[in-house]
Amino acid sequence: MHRKLKNEELNRISIDEFKSTTKTPIIIVLDNIRSLNNIGSVFRTADAFLIEAVYLCGITATPPHREIQKTALGSTETVAWKHFESTIEAITELKNTGYKIASIEQTENSTMLDEFSIGPNEKLAVFFGNEVKGVEQEVIDLSDVIIEIPQYGTKHSLNISVSCGVVIWDLFQKMKLHLSK
């Protein structure tokens, strides 16, 4: 039998514990995201997997905002975030601090997510693009790797918050393997 757990049984950590916990060396970068609900959902994913930070670029809205909070459910208080006027500014900072730039997009010669591997001690900045236009070509040109989520249906298109959940879960699992060795 499986009894559903009550909230108090979930072993949630406090905001202070979250802030002092060692983070997964991933920064999620949102490249001109329009939907406030998508932004909030990404913050929840970042909280769930102890992501280092979320970088919000261009037109991507920033907290505090009522519509972001609806889906973020308080995770904007735990996850570090920073806003950049342009995505290129974010790339420059990330490259200067040793992050590998990975864009999530469908391109020629992309690496399928299930075939992508992460080296030990590697730090990743993972870029997710605008709901209509995707990741900007200029960002793709500056990326170290383009990762594509394998899809087999007729649409070959996932919502950005769904893409983020799929990719971050996969990368978290791969990084966790390095920590257990």
Secondary structure, 3 states (H helix, E strand, C coil): CCCCCCHHHCCCCCHHHHHHCCCEEEEEEEECCCCHHHHHHHHHHHHHCCEEEEEEECCCCCCCCHHHHHHHCCHHHCCEEEEECCHHHHHHHHHHCCCEEEEECCCCCCEEHHHCCCCCCCCEEEEEEECCCECCHHHHHHCCEEEECCCCCCCCCCCHHHHHHHHHHHHHHHHHHHHHC
